[in-house]
Each structure stands twice: as C-alpha cells, then as structure tokens.
C-alpha cells in the first residue's frame, strides 16, 4: 500500500516538473498602497517543450495584504492568465511593504496536490498623498 502511495506521489511530482509558470508583465511596476490602484499581473503557463498550456486553472493568493479580483483564472489559447491585484491601504499601523503573490497550477496534479507554482513580489510604495479628515470628535458628537 505504501508503495502505491509513493508511486502516485511520484507521478504528481513528475507532472509538476513538466509545467512552468512565468510572470510576463506587471503594470505598474511599483504600485501605491492606497487601497484602490489596480496592478495587472499577466502569467504564462508552458509545458516542458515550451508550448502554451491552454485551459489550466491557476490559483493565486496574496500574502501580506490586499485582494485579487479573482483567485482562480483559467489560461487562454496562448497559455496566459490575467490577475488584477488591489493593494491594501497603507497607514501608520501598516506601512507600505512588498506583497508576495503565490500562483499555483491546479490542473497538473492528479492524486496528491503536488503542483507547479511560482511566487512574485509586488513592490508597494507609500501613496503620494493621504486623505486626512479635518473633523474631530467634537464635530461628530458635538461639544
């Protein structure tokens, strides 16, 4: 039984080495951590011979803050997938810092979830201007 499990895991590990996920573009290269400026991330999945992998399901997860417009995207005819990342809003408690986005190809694992994957870093910078309120507690609750 143990030999069968090892064989299945070995098969998935082999399949994971047959695909590559590459970042094609990131626009903009450095994004403001303002909670609203989108970052377009375009990835390409290729097989071992360099051919585009059409129809592969990619799962992405940002680590360090912010959200993606979709966490799962399927590659197109060219093997490409587009994600839109929205950075978190920087503050005094959480200053702007780089965020890592992990991308996993869920389509190539059959038995044990051993997948091709990559991690990209999205450089975030402090927004140029921050909106500050001129109101105080007396304005809100009265004197």
CNS distance restraints for C-alpha pairs under 8 A (distance, minus, plus):
assign (resid   1 and name CA) (resid   5 and name CA) 6.48 0.50 0.50
assign (resid   2 and name CA) (resid   6 and name CA) 6.18 0.50 0.50
assign (resid   3 and name CA) (resid   7 and name CA) 6.05 0.50 0.50
assign (resid   4 and name CA) (resid   8 and name CA) 6.20 0.50 0.50
assign (resid   5 and name CA) (resid   9 and name CA) 6.16 0.50 0.50
assign (resid   6 and name CA) (resid  10 and name CA) 5.99 0.50 0.50
assign (resid   7 and name CA) (resid  11 and name CA) 6.20 0.50 0.50
assign (resid   8 and name CA) (resid  12 and name CA) 6.43 0.50 0.50
assign (resid   8 and name CA) (resid 111 and name CA) 6.32 0.50 0.50
assign (resid   8 and name CA) (resid 112 and name CA) 7.39 0.50 0.50
assign (resid   9 and name CA) (resid  13 and name CA) 6.12 0.50 0.50
assign (resid   9 and name CA) (resid 111 and name CA) 6.90 0.50 0.50
assign (resid   9 and name CA) (resid 112 and name CA) 5.90 0.50 0.50
assign (resid   9 and name CA) (resid 114 and name CA) 7.55 0.50 0.50
assign (resid  10 and name CA) (resid  14 and name CA) 6.08 0.50 0.50
assign (resid  11 and name CA) (resid  15 and name CA) 6.25 0.50 0.50
assign (resid  12 and name CA) (resid  16 and name CA) 6.16 0.50 0.50
assign (resid  12 and name CA) (resid 108 and name CA) 7.49 0.50 0.50
assign (resid  12 and name CA) (resid 109 and name CA) 5.32 0.50 0.50
assign (resid  12 and name CA) (resid 110 and name CA) 6.22 0.50 0.50
assign (resid  12 and name CA) (resid 111 and name CA) 6.56 0.50 0.50
assign (resid  12 and name CA) (resid 112 and name CA) 6.63 0.50 0.50
assign (resid  12 and name CA) (resid 113 and name CA) 7.34 0.50 0.50
assign (resid  12 and name CA) (resid 114 and name CA) 5.63 0.50 0.50
assign (resid  12 and name CA) (resid 115 and name CA) 7.48 0.50 0.50
assign (resid  13 and name CA) (resid  17 and name CA) 6.62 0.50 0.50
assign (resid  13 and name CA) (resid 114 and name CA) 5.72 0.50 0.50
assign (resid  13 and name CA) (resid 115 and name CA) 7.40 0.50 0.50
assign (resid  14 and name CA) (resid  18 and name CA) 6.79 0.50 0.50
assign (resid  15 and name CA) (resid  19 and name CA) 7.34 0.50 0.50
assign (resid  15 and name CA) (resid 108 and name CA) 6.14 0.50 0.50
assign (resid  15 and name CA) (resid 109 and name CA) 6.88 0.50 0.50
assign (resid  15 and name CA) (resid 115 and name CA) 7.92 0.50 0.50
assign (resid  16 and name CA) (resid 108 and name CA) 6.24 0.50 0.50
assign (resid  16 and name CA) (resid 109 and name CA) 6.93 0.50 0.50
assign (resid  16 and name CA) (resid 114 and name CA) 6.46 0.50 0.50
assign (resid  16 and name CA) (resid 115 and name CA) 5.03 0.50 0.50
assign (resid  16 and name CA) (resid 116 and name CA) 4.64 0.50 0.50
assign (resid  17 and name CA) (resid  48 and name CA) 7.78 0.50 0.50
assign (resid  17 and name CA) (resid 116 and name CA) 6.65 0.50 0.50
assign (resid  18 and name CA) (resid  47 and name CA) 5.58 0.50 0.50
assign (resid  18 and name CA) (resid  48 and name CA) 4.76 0.50 0.50
assign (resid  19 and name CA) (resid  45 and name CA) 6.72 0.50 0.50
assign (resid  19 and name CA) (resid  46 and name CA) 5.59 0.50 0.50
assign (resid  19 and name CA) (resid  47 and name CA) 4.41 0.50 0.50
assign (resid  19 and name CA) (resid  48 and name CA) 5.78 0.50 0.50
assign (resid  19 and name CA) (resid 108 and name CA) 7.95 0.50 0.50
assign (resid  19 and name CA) (resid 116 and name CA) 6.23 0.50 0.50
assign (resid  20 and name CA) (resid  44 and name CA) 7.98 0.50 0.50
assign (resid  20 and name CA) (resid  45 and name CA) 5.52 0.50 0.50
assign (resid  20 and name CA) (resid  46 and name CA) 5.34 0.50 0.50
assign (resid  20 and name CA) (resid  47 and name CA) 6.39 0.50 0.50
assign (resid  20 and name CA) (resid  48 and name CA) 7.52 0.50 0.50
assign (resid  20 and name CA) (resid 116 and name CA) 6.61 0.50 0.50
assign (resid  20 and name CA) (resid 117 and name CA) 7.61 0.50 0.50
assign (resid  21 and name CA) (resid  43 and name CA) 6.63 0.50 0.50
assign (resid  21 and name CA) (resid  44 and name CA) 5.69 0.50 0.50
assign (resid  21 and name CA) (resid  45 and name CA) 4.59 0.50 0.50
assign (resid  21 and name CA) (resid  46 and name CA) 6.77 0.50 0.50
assign (resid  21 and name CA) (resid 105 and name CA) 7.75 0.50 0.50
assign (resid  21 and name CA) (resid 116 and name CA) 7.24 0.50 0.50
assign (resid  21 and name CA) (resid 117 and name CA) 6.50 0.50 0.50
assign (resid  21 and name CA) (resid 118 and name CA) 6.25 0.50 0.50
assign (resid  22 and name CA) (resid  43 and name CA) 5.50 0.50 0.50
assign (resid  22 and name CA) (resid  44 and name CA) 5.30 0.50 0.50
assign (resid  22 and name CA) (resid  45 and name CA) 6.52 0.50 0.50
assign (resid  22 and name CA) (resid 118 and name CA) 7.45 0.50 0.50
assign (resid  23 and name CA) (resid  41 and name CA) 7.27 0.50 0.50
assign (resid  23 and name CA) (resid  42 and name CA) 6.04 0.50 0.50
assign (resid  23 and name CA) (resid  43 and name CA) 4.49 0.50 0.50
assign (resid  23 and name CA) (resid  44 and name CA) 6.49 0.50 0.50
assign (resid  23 and name CA) (resid 120 and name CA) 7.55 0.50 0.50
assign (resid  24 and name CA) (resid  41 and name CA) 7.68 0.50 0.50
assign (resid  24 and name CA) (resid  42 and name CA) 5.39 0.50 0.50
assign (resid  24 and name CA) (resid  43 and name CA) 5.32 0.50 0.50
assign (resid  24 and name CA) (resid  44 and name CA) 6.53 0.50 0.50
assign (resid  25 and name CA) (resid  40 and name CA) 7.69 0.50 0.50
assign (resid  25 and name CA) (resid  41 and name CA) 5.84 0.50 0.50
assign (resid  25 and name CA) (resid  42 and name CA) 5.23 0.50 0.50
assign (resid  25 and name CA) (resid  43 and name CA) 7.27 0.50 0.50
assign (resid  26 and name CA) (resid  39 and name CA) 6.78 0.50 0.50
assign (resid  26 and name CA) (resid  40 and name CA) 5.63 0.50 0.50
assign (resid  26 and name CA) (resid  41 and name CA) 4.74 0.50 0.50
assign (resid  26 and name CA) (resid  42 and name CA) 6.65 0.50 0.50
assign (resid  27 and name CA) (resid  39 and name CA) 5.53 0.50 0.50
assign (resid  27 and name CA) (resid  40 and name CA) 5.16 0.50 0.50
assign (resid  27 and name CA) (resid  41 and name CA) 6.78 0.50 0.50
assign (resid  28 and name CA) (resid  39 and name CA) 5.98 0.50 0.50
assign (resid  28 and name CA) (resid  40 and name CA) 7.29 0.50 0.50
assign (resid  29 and name CA) (resid 122 and name CA) 7.59 0.50 0.50
assign (resid  29 and name CA) (resid 123 and name CA) 7.17 0.50 0.50
assign (resid  30 and name CA) (resid 122 and name CA) 7.09 0.50 0.50
assign (resid  30 and name CA) (resid 123 and name CA) 5.14 0.50 0.50
assign (resid  30 and name CA) (resid 124 and name CA) 5.68 0.50 0.50
assign (resid  30 and name CA) (resid 125 and name CA) 6.69 0.50 0.50
assign (resid  31 and name CA) (resid  37 and name CA) 7.17 0.50 0.50
assign (resid  31 and name CA) (resid  38 and name CA) 7.92 0.50 0.50
assign (resid  31 and name CA) (resid  39 and name CA) 6.88 0.50 0.50
assign (resid  31 and name CA) (resid  87 and name CA) 7.77 0.50 0.50
assign (resid  31 and name CA) (resid 122 and name CA) 7.68 0.50 0.50
assign (resid  31 and name CA) (resid 123 and name CA) 6.50 0.50 0.50
assign (resid  31 and name CA) (resid 124 and name CA) 4.95 0.50 0.50
assign (resid  31 and name CA) (resid 125 and name CA) 6.07 0.50 0.50
assign (resid  32 and name CA) (resid  37 and name CA) 6.81 0.50 0.50
assign (resid  32 and name CA) (resid  87 and name CA) 7.58 0.50 0.50
assign (resid  32 and name CA) (resid 124 and name CA) 5.57 0.50 0.50
assign (resid  32 and name CA) (resid 125 and name CA) 4.88 0.50 0.50
assign (resid  32 and name CA) (resid 126 and name CA) 5.75 0.50 0.50
assign (resid  32 and name CA) (resid 127 and name CA) 4.86 0.50 0.50
assign (resid  32 and name CA) (resid 128 and name CA) 7.77 0.50 0.50
assign (resid  33 and name CA) (resid  37 and name CA) 7.70 0.50 0.50
assign (resid  33 and name CA) (resid  87 and name CA) 5.41 0.50 0.50
assign (resid  33 and name CA) (resid  88 and name CA) 5.70 0.50 0.50
assign (resid  33 and name CA) (resid  89 and name CA) 5.12 0.50 0.50
assign (resid  33 and name CA) (resid  90 and name CA) 5.31 0.50 0.50
assign (resid  33 and name CA) (resid  96 and name CA) 5.84 0.50 0.50
assign (resid  33 and name CA) (resid 124 and name CA) 5.67 0.50 0.50
assign (resid  33 and name CA) (resid 125 and name CA) 5.89 0.50 0.50
assign (resid  33 and name CA) (resid 126 and name CA) 5.78 0.50 0.50
assign (resid  33 and name CA) (resid 127 and name CA) 5.83 0.50 0.50
assign (resid  34 and name CA) (resid  87 and name CA) 6.78 0.50 0.50
assign (resid  34 and name CA) (resid  88 and name CA) 6.46 0.50 0.50
assign (resid  34 and name CA) (resid  89 and name CA) 4.40 0.50 0.50
assign (resid  34 and name CA) (resid  90 and name CA) 6.18 0.50 0.50
assign (resid  34 and name CA) (resid 126 and name CA) 7.73 0.50 0.50
assign (resid  34 and name CA) (resid 127 and name CA) 5.82 0.50 0.50
assign (resid  35 and name CA) (resid  66 and name CA) 7.47 0.50 0.50
assign (resid  35 and name CA) (resid  86 and name CA) 6.30 0.50 0.50
assign (resid  35 and name CA) (resid  87 and name CA) 5.20 0.50 0.50
assign (resid  35 and name CA) (resid  88 and name CA) 4.54 0.50 0.50
assign (resid  35 and name CA) (resid  89 and name CA) 4.08 0.50 0.50
assign (resid  35 and name CA) (resid  90 and name CA) 7.57 0.50 0.50
assign (resid  36 and name CA) (resid  86 and name CA) 6.00 0.50 0.50
assign (resid  36 and name CA) (resid  87 and name CA) 6.87 0.50 0.50
assign (resid  36 and name CA) (resid  88 and name CA) 7.87 0.50 0.50
assign (resid  36 and name CA) (resid  89 and name CA) 7.77 0.50 0.50
assign (resid  37 and name CA) (resid  86 and name CA) 6.20 0.50 0.50
assign (resid  37 and name CA) (resid  87 and name CA) 7.08 0.50 0.50
assign (resid  38 and name CA) (resid  84 and name CA) 6.21 0.50 0.50
assign (resid  38 and name CA) (resid  85 and name CA) 5.62 0.50 0.50
assign (resid  38 and name CA) (resid  86 and name CA) 4.83 0.50 0.50
assign (resid  38 and name CA) (resid  87 and name CA) 7.22 0.50 0.50
assign (resid  39 and name CA) (resid  84 and name CA) 5.60 0.50 0.50
assign (resid  39 and name CA) (resid  85 and name CA) 5.02 0.50 0.50
assign (resid  39 and name CA) (resid  86 and name CA) 6.35 0.50 0.50
assign (resid  39 and name CA) (resid  87 and name CA) 7.92 0.50 0.50
assign (resid  40 and name CA) (resid  82 and name CA) 6.95 0.50 0.50
assign (resid  40 and name CA) (resid  83 and name CA) 5.94 0.50 0.50
assign (resid  40 and name CA) (resid  84 and name CA) 4.74 0.50 0.50
assign (resid  40 and name CA) (resid  85 and name CA) 6.47 0.50 0.50
assign (resid  41 and name CA) (resid  82 and name CA) 5.74 0.50 0.50
assign (resid  41 and name CA) (resid  83 and name CA) 5.11 0.50 0.50
assign (resid  41 and name CA) (resid  84 and name CA) 6.20 0.50 0.50
assign (resid  41 and name CA) (resid  85 and name CA) 7.43 0.50 0.50
assign (resid  42 and name CA) (resid  80 and name CA) 6.77 0.50 0.50
assign (resid  42 and name CA) (resid  81 and name CA) 5.75 0.50 0.50
assign (resid  42 and name CA) (resid  82 and name CA) 4.54 0.50 0.50
assign (resid  42 and name CA) (resid  83 and name CA) 6.39 0.50 0.50
assign (resid  43 and name CA) (resid  80 and name CA) 5.46 0.50 0.50
assign (resid  43 and name CA) (resid  81 and name CA) 5.27 0.50 0.50
assign (resid  43 and name CA) (resid  82 and name CA) 6.44 0.50 0.50
assign (resid  44 and name CA) (resid  52 and name CA) 7.38 0.50 0.50
assign (resid  44 and name CA) (resid  75 and name CA) 7.69 0.50 0.50
assign (resid  44 and name CA) (resid  78 and name CA) 7.75 0.50 0.50
assign (resid  44 and name CA) (resid  79 and name CA) 5.34 0.50 0.50
assign (resid  44 and name CA) (resid  80 and name CA) 4.28 0.50 0.50
assign (resid  44 and name CA) (resid  81 and name CA) 6.39 0.50 0.50
assign (resid  45 and name CA) (resid  52 and name CA) 5.97 0.50 0.50
assign (resid  45 and name CA) (resid  53 and name CA) 5.45 0.50 0.50
assign (resid  45 and name CA) (resid  56 and name CA) 7.83 0.50 0.50
assign (resid  45 and name CA) (resid  75 and name CA) 7.50 0.50 0.50
assign (resid  45 and name CA) (resid  79 and name CA) 5.19 0.50 0.50
assign (resid  45 and name CA) (resid  80 and name CA) 6.37 0.50 0.50
assign (resid  46 and name CA) (resid  50 and name CA) 5.20 0.50 0.50
assign (resid  46 and name CA) (resid  51 and name CA) 5.19 0.50 0.50
assign (resid  46 and name CA) (resid  52 and name CA) 4.42 0.50 0.50
assign (resid  46 and name CA) (resid  53 and name CA) 5.08 0.50 0.50
assign (resid  46 and name CA) (resid  79 and name CA) 6.62 0.50 0.50
assign (resid  47 and name CA) (resid  51 and name CA) 5.47 0.50 0.50
assign (resid  47 and name CA) (resid  52 and name CA) 6.47 0.50 0.50
assign (resid  47 and name CA) (resid  53 and name CA) 6.14 0.50 0.50
assign (resid  52 and name CA) (resid  77 and name CA) 7.44 0.50 0.50
assign (resid  52 and name CA) (resid  78 and name CA) 5.51 0.50 0.50
assign (resid  52 and name CA) (resid  79 and name CA) 4.41 0.50 0.50
assign (resid  52 and name CA) (resid  80 and name CA) 7.82 0.50 0.50
assign (resid  53 and name CA) (resid  75 and name CA) 7.18 0.50 0.50
assign (resid  53 and name CA) (resid  77 and name CA) 7.73 0.50 0.50
assign (resid  53 and name CA) (resid  78 and name CA) 7.32 0.50 0.50
assign (resid  53 and name CA) (resid  79 and name CA) 4.63 0.50 0.50
assign (resid  54 and name CA) (resid  75 and name CA) 5.43 0.50 0.50
assign (resid  54 and name CA) (resid  76 and name CA) 5.44 0.50 0.50
assign (resid  54 and name CA) (resid  77 and name CA) 5.11 0.50 0.50
assign (resid  54 and name CA) (resid  78 and name CA) 6.55 0.50 0.50
assign (resid  54 and name CA) (resid  79 and name CA) 4.75 0.50 0.50
assign (resid  54 and name CA) (resid  80 and name CA) 7.86 0.50 0.50
assign (resid  55 and name CA) (resid  74 and name CA) 5.53 0.50 0.50
assign (resid  55 and name CA) (resid  75 and name CA) 4.98 0.50 0.50
assign (resid  55 and name CA) (resid  76 and name CA) 6.16 0.50 0.50
assign (resid  55 and name CA) (resid  77 and name CA) 7.53 0.50 0.50
assign (resid  55 and name CA) (resid  79 and name CA) 7.38 0.50 0.50
assign (resid  56 and name CA) (resid  74 and name CA) 5.37 0.50 0.50
assign (resid  56 and name CA) (resid  75 and name CA) 5.29 0.50 0.50
assign (resid  56 and name CA) (resid  79 and name CA) 7.71 0.50 0.50
assign (resid  56 and name CA) (resid 105 and name CA) 6.75 0.50 0.50
assign (resid  56 and name CA) (resid 106 and name CA) 7.29 0.50 0.50
assign (resid  56 and name CA) (resid 107 and name CA) 5.33 0.50 0.50
assign (resid  56 and name CA) (resid 108 and name CA) 7.92 0.50 0.50
assign (resid  57 and name CA) (resid  72 and name CA) 6.61 0.50 0.50
assign (resid  57 and name CA) (resid  73 and name CA) 5.82 0.50 0.50
assign (resid  57 and name CA) (resid  74 and name CA) 4.46 0.50 0.50
assign (resid  57 and name CA) (resid  75 and name CA) 6.61 0.50 0.50
assign (resid  57 and name CA) (resid 105 and name CA) 5.97 0.50 0.50
assign (resid  57 and name CA) (resid 106 and name CA) 5.56 0.50 0.50
assign (resid  57 and name CA) (resid 107 and name CA) 5.51 0.50 0.50
assign (resid  58 and name CA) (resid  72 and name CA) 5.50 0.50 0.50
assign (resid  58 and name CA) (resid  73 and name CA) 5.34 0.50 0.50
assign (resid  58 and name CA) (resid  74 and name CA) 6.05 0.50 0.50
assign (resid  58 and name CA) (resid  75 and name CA) 7.50 0.50 0.50
assign (resid  58 and name CA) (resid  81 and name CA) 7.85 0.50 0.50
assign (resid  58 and name CA) (resid 103 and name CA) 6.53 0.50 0.50
assign (resid  58 and name CA) (resid 104 and name CA) 5.53 0.50 0.50
assign (resid  58 and name CA) (resid 105 and name CA) 4.60 0.50 0.50
assign (resid  58 and name CA) (resid 106 and name CA) 5.86 0.50 0.50
assign (resid  58 and name CA) (resid 107 and name CA) 7.58 0.50 0.50
assign (resid  59 and name CA) (resid  71 and name CA) 5.52 0.50 0.50
assign (resid  59 and name CA) (resid  72 and name CA) 4.55 0.50 0.50
assign (resid  59 and name CA) (resid  73 and name CA) 6.74 0.50 0.50
assign (resid  59 and name CA) (resid 103 and name CA) 5.60 0.50 0.50
assign (resid  59 and name CA) (resid 104 and name CA) 5.16 0.50 0.50
assign (resid  59 and name CA) (resid 105 and name CA) 6.49 0.50 0.50
assign (resid  59 and name CA) (resid 106 and name CA) 6.79 0.50 0.50
assign (resid  60 and name CA) (resid  71 and name CA) 5.13 0.50 0.50
assign (resid  60 and name CA) (resid  72 and name CA) 6.51 0.50 0.50
assign (resid  60 and name CA) (resid 101 and name CA) 6.55 0.50 0.50
assign (resid  60 and name CA) (resid 102 and name CA) 5.50 0.50 0.50
assign (resid  60 and name CA) (resid 103 and name CA) 4.33 0.50 0.50
assign (resid  60 and name CA) (resid 104 and name CA) 6.35 0.50 0.50
assign (resid  61 and name CA) (resid  68 and name CA) 7.67 0.50 0.50
assign (resid  61 and name CA) (resid  71 and name CA) 6.56 0.50 0.50
assign (resid  61 and name CA) (resid 101 and name CA) 5.53 0.50 0.50
assign (resid  61 and name CA) (resid 102 and name CA) 5.40 0.50 0.50
assign (resid  61 and name CA) (resid 103 and name CA) 6.70 0.50 0.50
assign (resid  62 and name CA) (resid  66 and name CA) 6.82 0.50 0.50
assign (resid  62 and name CA) (resid  67 and name CA) 6.77 0.50 0.50
assign (resid  62 and name CA) (resid  68 and name CA) 7.49 0.50 0.50
assign (resid  62 and name CA) (resid  99 and name CA) 6.78 0.50 0.50
assign (resid  62 and name CA) (resid 100 and name CA) 5.78 0.50 0.50
assign (resid  62 and name CA) (resid 101 and name CA) 4.20 0.50 0.50
assign (resid  62 and name CA) (resid 102 and name CA) 6.39 0.50 0.50
assign (resid  63 and name CA) (resid  99 and name CA) 5.99 0.50 0.50
assign (resid  63 and name CA) (resid 100 and name CA) 5.26 0.50 0.50
assign (resid  63 and name CA) (resid 101 and name CA) 5.98 0.50 0.50
assign (resid  63 and name CA) (resid 102 and name CA) 7.63 0.50 0.50
assign (resid  64 and name CA) (resid  98 and name CA) 7.70 0.50 0.50
assign (resid  64 and name CA) (resid  99 and name CA) 5.18 0.50 0.50
assign (resid  64 and name CA) (resid 100 and name CA) 6.75 0.50 0.50
assign (resid  65 and name CA) (resid  87 and name CA) 6.75 0.50 0.50
assign (resid  65 and name CA) (resid  88 and name CA) 5.56 0.50 0.50
assign (resid  65 and name CA) (resid  99 and name CA) 6.82 0.50 0.50
assign (resid  66 and name CA) (resid  85 and name CA) 7.17 0.50 0.50
assign (resid  66 and name CA) (resid  86 and name CA) 5.55 0.50 0.50
assign (resid  66 and name CA) (resid  87 and name CA) 4.28 0.50 0.50
assign (resid  66 and name CA) (resid  88 and name CA) 4.23 0.50 0.50
assign (resid  67 and name CA) (resid  85 and name CA) 5.86 0.50 0.50
assign (resid  67 and name CA) (resid  86 and name CA) 5.35 0.50 0.50
assign (resid  67 and name CA) (resid  87 and name CA) 6.61 0.50 0.50
assign (resid  67 and name CA) (resid  88 and name CA) 7.50 0.50 0.50
assign (resid  68 and name CA) (resid  83 and name CA) 6.91 0.50 0.50
assign (resid  68 and name CA) (resid  84 and name CA) 5.69 0.50 0.50
assign (resid  68 and name CA) (resid  85 and name CA) 4.44 0.50 0.50
assign (resid  68 and name CA) (resid  86 and name CA) 6.11 0.50 0.50
assign (resid  69 and name CA) (resid  83 and name CA) 6.98 0.50 0.50
assign (resid  69 and name CA) (resid  84 and name CA) 5.49 0.50 0.50
assign (resid  69 and name CA) (resid  85 and name CA) 6.39 0.50 0.50
assign (resid  69 and name CA) (resid  86 and name CA) 7.58 0.50 0.50
assign (resid  70 and name CA) (resid  83 and name CA) 6.96 0.50 0.50
assign (resid  70 and name CA) (resid  84 and name CA) 7.53 0.50 0.50
assign (resid  73 and name CA) (resid  81 and name CA) 6.26 0.50 0.50
assign (resid  73 and name CA) (resid  82 and name CA) 7.34 0.50 0.50
assign (resid  73 and name CA) (resid  83 and name CA) 7.48 0.50 0.50
assign (resid  74 and name CA) (resid  81 and name CA) 6.30 0.50 0.50
assign (resid  75 and name CA) (resid  79 and name CA) 4.92 0.50 0.50
assign (resid  75 and name CA) (resid  80 and name CA) 4.85 0.50 0.50
assign (resid  75 and name CA) (resid  81 and name CA) 4.73 0.50 0.50
assign (resid  76 and name CA) (resid  80 and name CA) 5.44 0.50 0.50
assign (resid  76 and name CA) (resid  81 and name CA) 6.57 0.50 0.50
assign (resid  87 and name CA) (resid 124 and name CA) 7.70 0.50 0.50
assign (resid  90 and name CA) (resid  94 and name CA) 5.56 0.50 0.50
assign (resid  90 and name CA) (resid  95 and name CA) 4.95 0.50 0.50
assign (resid  90 and name CA) (resid  96 and name CA) 5.22 0.50 0.50
assign (resid  90 and name CA) (resid 126 and name CA) 6.78 0.50 0.50
assign (resid  90 and name CA) (resid 127 and name CA) 7.72 0.50 0.50
assign (resid  91 and name CA) (resid  95 and name CA) 5.32 0.50 0.50
assign (resid  91 and name CA) (resid  96 and name CA) 7.68 0.50 0.50
assign (resid  95 and name CA) (resid 126 and name CA) 7.26 0.50 0.50
assign (resid  96 and name CA) (resid 124 and name CA) 5.80 0.50 0.50
assign (resid  96 and name CA) (resid 125 and name CA) 5.49 0.50 0.50
assign (resid  96 and name CA) (resid 126 and name CA) 5.29 0.50 0.50
assign (resid  97 and name CA) (resid 123 and name CA) 6.97 0.50 0.50
assign (resid  97 and name CA) (resid 124 and name CA) 5.52 0.50 0.50
assign (resid  97 and name CA) (resid 125 and name CA) 6.85 0.50 0.50
assign (resid  98 and name CA) (resid 121 and name CA) 6.46 0.50 0.50
assign (resid  98 and name CA) (resid 122 and name CA) 5.64 0.50 0.50
assign (resid  98 and name CA) (resid 123 and name CA) 4.48 0.50 0.50
assign (resid  98 and name CA) (resid 124 and name CA) 5.16 0.50 0.50
assign (resid  99 and name CA) (resid 121 and name CA) 5.65 0.50 0.50
assign (resid  99 and name CA) (resid 122 and name CA) 5.20 0.50 0.50
assign (resid  99 and name CA) (resid 123 and name CA) 6.56 0.50 0.50
assign (resid  99 and name CA) (resid 124 and name CA) 7.21 0.50 0.50
assign (resid 100 and name CA) (resid 119 and name CA) 6.50 0.50 0.50
assign (resid 100 and name CA) (resid 120 and name CA) 5.60 0.50 0.50
assign (resid 100 and name CA) (resid 121 and name CA) 4.41 0.50 0.50
assign (resid 100 and name CA) (resid 122 and name CA) 6.13 0.50 0.50
assign (resid 101 and name CA) (resid 119 and name CA) 5.55 0.50 0.50
assign (resid 101 and name CA) (resid 120 and name CA) 5.34 0.50 0.50
assign (resid 101 and name CA) (resid 121 and name CA) 6.31 0.50 0.50
assign (resid 101 and name CA) (resid 122 and name CA) 7.46 0.50 0.50
assign (resid 102 and name CA) (resid 117 and name CA) 7.24 0.50 0.50
assign (resid 102 and name CA) (resid 118 and name CA) 5.91 0.50 0.50
assign (resid 102 and name CA) (resid 119 and name CA) 4.31 0.50 0.50
assign (resid 102 and name CA) (resid 120 and name CA) 6.54 0.50 0.50
assign (resid 103 and name CA) (resid 117 and name CA) 5.55 0.50 0.50
assign (resid 103 and name CA) (resid 118 and name CA) 5.38 0.50 0.50
assign (resid 103 and name CA) (resid 119 and name CA) 6.07 0.50 0.50
assign (resid 104 and name CA) (resid 115 and name CA) 6.41 0.50 0.50
assign (resid 104 and name CA) (resid 116 and name CA) 6.00 0.50 0.50
assign (resid 104 and name CA) (resid 117 and name CA) 4.33 0.50 0.50
assign (resid 104 and name CA) (resid 118 and name CA) 6.66 0.50 0.50
assign (resid 105 and name CA) (resid 115 and name CA) 5.84 0.50 0.50
assign (resid 105 and name CA) (resid 116 and name CA) 5.40 0.50 0.50
assign (resid 105 and name CA) (resid 117 and name CA) 6.07 0.50 0.50
assign (resid 106 and name CA) (resid 113 and name CA) 7.61 0.50 0.50
assign (resid 106 and name CA) (resid 115 and name CA) 6.16 0.50 0.50
assign (resid 106 and name CA) (resid 116 and name CA) 7.79 0.50 0.50
assign (resid 107 and name CA) (resid 115 and name CA) 7.89 0.50 0.50
assign (resid 108 and name CA) (resid 115 and name CA) 6.26 0.50 0.50
assign (resid 108 and name CA) (resid 116 and name CA) 7.39 0.50 0.50
assign (resid 109 and name CA) (resid 113 and name CA) 5.25 0.50 0.50
assign (resid 109 and name CA) (resid 114 and name CA) 5.66 0.50 0.50
assign (resid 109 and name CA) (resid 115 and name CA) 5.63 0.50 0.50
assign (resid 135 and name CA) (resid 139 and name CA) 5.87 0.50 0.50
assign (resid 135 and name CA) (resid 140 and name CA) 7.38 0.50 0.50
assign (resid 136 and name CA) (resid 140 and name CA) 6.67 0.50 0.50
assign (resid 137 and name CA) (resid 141 and name CA) 5.92 0.50 0.50
assign (resid 137 and name CA) (resid 142 and name CA) 7.44 0.50 0.50
assign (resid 138 and name CA) (resid 142 and name CA) 4.61 0.50 0.50
assign (resid 138 and name CA) (resid 143 and name CA) 5.25 0.50 0.50
assign (resid 139 and name CA) (resid 143 and name CA) 7.70 0.50 0.50
